[in-house]
C-alpha cells in the first residue's frame, strides 16, 4: 500500500514540484535496499542453468541483507518486511 501511494504521486502528478524531500529520501532508500536483489537477479538470470553452488551463496546474502536492522528507518524496515 505504501508503494502504491508513492507510485501514484510520482507517475500521476503533472509536475515534480509536489514531491517533497522526504519522497526523494524514501526513493533513495528503496533503491539502496533493492539494489542487491536486482544484482542477484541479473547474476542468476545470466546463467543458462544456474547451479546450487551459485544460488545458495546469493540466497544467504539476500537473507542477511533483508533482515530488519535496528538502524533501519521505518520505511526501509517496511520494504524489508515485504520482501
Long-range contacts (C-beta under 8 A, 24 or more apart in sequence): 2-75, 2-78, 26-75, 29-73, 29-75, 29-76, 29-79, 30-75, 30-79, 33-76, 33-79, 33-80, 34-79, 34-83, 36-61, 36-62, 36-65, 37-62, 37-83
